[in-house]
């Protein structure tokens, strides 16, 4: 997936008022400030209350459901080898989020770890480096996961 595809998706969601945060490779790139490697897909945490609206906007961009593992994730395929992996996140009154896991587990999205990064001057909501590292644990790392962690290691240490 190319940056122009990422921007088309995020611009549409932003215009629709739908909370979303980049994670995975593009999320790492937003934290680093540049594209660090090629990406197959865009991983997006989406406010679960607005999932239906998000899917309508993505359908307008030509995305259709390919792999449905809701409530955990929904992978959408678009034209030209573009993929969006949607992760519905339920938020509480404090702004902390939780995503269901496949095995009954869950992933947490603390409000303080939902940040803003940028790529080529485009400000993009994303999950923090600390949350990215947490999401890259508990499974055998693929080469792209190792590349993402190496890119995160180049960031200044958090205070």
C-alpha positions in Angstrom: 0.0 0.0 0.0 1.3 3.4 -0.9 1.2 6.6 1.1 -1.5 8.1 -1.2 -3.8 5.2 -0.3 -3.2 5.7 3.4 -4.0 9.4 3.0 -7.2 8.7 1.0 -8.4 6.4 3.8 -7.4 8.7 6.7 -8.7 11.8 4.9 -12.1 10.1 4.3 -12.3 8.9 8.0 -11.3 12.3 9.3 -13.9 14.1 7.1 -16.5 11.6 8.4 -15.7 12.4 12.0 -14.6 8.8 12.7 -11.9 8.3 15.3 -9.0 6.2 13.9 -5.4 5.5 14.7 -2.6 4.0 12.6 -0.8 1.0 14.1 1.5 -1.6 12.5 4.0 -0.5 9.9 2.3 2.7 8.8 1.8 3.6 12.5 5.6 3.1 13.1 6.3 5.3 10.0 4.0 8.1 11.4 6.0 8.0 14.6 9.4 8.0 12.8 8.2 10.7 10.4 8.9 8.9 7.1 8.1 5.6 5.3 10.7 3.1 6.5 9.7 0.0 4.4 7.1 -1.2 1.9 3.7 -2.1 3.4 1.1 -4.6 2.3 -1.7 -3.0 4.3 -2.8 -0.3 6.6 -3.6 -1.3 10.2 -6.3 0.9 11.7 -7.8 1.0 15.1 -11.3 2.4 14.6 -13.8 3.6 17.3 -16.1 0.6 17.4 -19.2 2.8 17.8 -18.5 4.3 14.4 -17.5 1.0 12.6 -20.6 0.9 10.3 -19.9 4.5 9.2 -16.2 3.7 8.7 -17.1 0.7 6.5 -19.4 2.8 4.4 -16.7 5.4 3.8 -14.2 2.6 2.9 -16.7 1.1 0.6 -17.0 4.4 -1.2 -13.2 4.2 -1.7 -13.6 0.7 -3.3 -12.8 -1.5 -0.3 -14.7 -4.7 0.3 -14.6 -7.2 3.1 -12.1 -10.0 2.5 -11.5 -11.6 5.9 -14.2 -11.1 8.6 -13.1 -12.0 12.1 -15.2 -9.4 13.8 -15.3 -8.3 16.6 -11.5 -8.7 16.4 -10.7 -7.5 12.9 -12.0 -7.1 9.4 -9.6 -7.1 6.5 -10.7 -5.1 3.5 -9.3 -5.4 -0.1 -9.2 -2.5 -2.5 -8.0 -2.0 -6.0 -4.3 -2.2 -6.8 -3.2 -4.5 -4.0 -4.4 -2.1 -1.3 -5.6 -3.6 2.0 -7.0 -2.1 5.1 -7.0 -4.1 8.3 -9.7 -2.6 10.6 -9.5 -3.3 14.4 -12.6 -2.1 16.2 -11.8 -0.6 19.6 -14.4 0.1 22.3 -13.6 3.2 24.4 -14.7 3.9 28.0 -15.6 7.3 29.5 -11.9 8.0 30.2 -10.9 7.5 26.6 -9.1 4.2 27.2 -9.8 1.6 24.5 -9.9 -2.2 24.3 -9.9 -4.4 21.3 -11.0 -8.0 21.4 -8.5 -10.7 20.8 -9.0 -14.0 18.9 -8.5 -16.2 21.9 -10.7 -14.3 24.3 -7.8 -12.0 25.2 -7.7 -8.2 24.5 -5.4 -5.4 23.5 -5.5 -2.2 25.4 -5.3 1.3 23.9 -4.7 3.7 26.9 -5.8 7.2 26.1 -2.4 8.6 26.8 -0.9 6.3 24.1 -3.0 7.6 21.3 -0.8 10.2 19.7 -0.2 12.1 16.5 2.7 11.4 14.1 3.4 12.6 10.6 4.6 11.5 7.2 5.7 14.0 4.5 4.0 16.8 6.4 0.7 14.9 6.9 -0.4 14.7 10.5 -1.7 11.2 11.2 -3.3 9.8 14.4 -1.4 6.7 15.6 -0.6 4.6 18.6 2.5 5.5 20.6 5.9 3.8 20.3 5.3 2.1 23.7 2.0 0.6 22.5 3.5 -0.4 19.2 6.2 -2.3 21.1 3.5 -4.0 23.2 1.6 -5.0 20.0 4.8 -6.5 18.6 5.1 -9.0 21.5 3.8 -12.4 22.3 4.3 -14.0 18.8 7.1 -15.0 16.6 8.4 -11.8 14.9 8.4 -11.7 11.1 11.0 -9.7 9.2 8.7 -6.7 8.9 8.0 -6.8 12.6 11.7 -6.8 13.3 12.1 -3.8 10.9 9.4 -1.9 12.7 11.0 -2.5 16.1 14.4 -1.4 14.8 12.8 1.8 13.4 11.2 2.4 16.8 14.6 1.9 18.5 15.9 5.0 16.6 13.3 7.3 18.3 14.4 9.4 21.2 13.6 7.7 24.6 10.3 8.8 26.1 10.6 10.8 29.4 
